[in-house]
Amino acid sequence: MEILSSIVTLANMVRTYSLTLDIFLGSGNLWFSQPS
């Protein structure tokens, strides 16, 4: 069960990180379509 809990925590972290990126960059798709 500890492993499952760790996976859930990691998934939440990734989701929060993605959300933060979207906020900072305005659009995640824009970042992917225009790599600098």
C-alpha positions as a Markdown table, in Angstrom:
| # | Residue | x | y | z |
|---|---|---|---|---|
| 1 | Met | 0.0 | 0.0 | 0.0 |
| 2 | Glu | 2.9 | 2.3 | 0.6 |
| 3 | Ile | 3.9 | 2.0 | -3.1 |
| 4 | Leu | 0.3 | 2.9 | -4.2 |
| 5 | Ser | 0.3 | 5.9 | -1.9 |
| 6 | Ser | 3.6 | 7.1 | -3.4 |
| 7 | Ile | 2.3 | 6.7 | -6.9 |
| 8 | Val | -0.8 | 8.8 | -6.1 |
| 9 | Thr | 1.4 | 11.5 | -4.4 |
| 10 | Leu | 3.7 | 11.5 | -7.4 |
| 11 | Ala | 0.8 | 11.8 | -9.9 |
| 12 | Asn | -0.6 | 14.8 | -7.9 |
| 13 | Met | 2.8 | 16.4 | -8.0 |
| 14 | Val | 3.1 | 16.0 | -11.7 |
| 15 | Arg | -0.5 | 17.4 | -12.2 |
| 16 | Thr | 0.3 | 20.4 | -10.0 |
| 17 | Tyr | 3.6 | 21.0 | -11.9 |
| 18 | Ser | 1.8 | 20.8 | -15.3 |
| 19 | Leu | -0.8 | 23.2 | -14.0 |
| 20 | Thr | 1.9 | 25.6 | -12.8 |
| 21 | Leu | 3.6 | 25.4 | -16.2 |
| 22 | Asp | 0.3 | 26.2 | -18.0 |
| 23 | Ile | -0.1 | 29.3 | -15.7 |
| 24 | Phe | 3.4 | 30.6 | -16.3 |
| 25 | Leu | 3.5 | 29.9 | -20.0 |
| 26 | Gly | -0.1 | 30.7 | -20.7 |
| 27 | Ser | -0.5 | 27.6 | -22.8 |
| 28 | Gly | 1.2 | 24.2 | -22.6 |
| 29 | Asn | 0.5 | 23.5 | -26.2 |
| 30 | Leu | 2.2 | 26.7 | -27.2 |
| 31 | Trp | 5.3 | 25.6 | -25.4 |
| 32 | Phe | 5.3 | 22.2 | -27.2 |
| 33 | Ser | 4.6 | 23.7 | -30.6 |
| 34 | Gln | 7.2 | 26.4 | -30.3 |
| 35 | Pro | 10.4 | 25.0 | -28.7 |
| 36 | Ser | 13.0 | 27.7 | -28.4 |
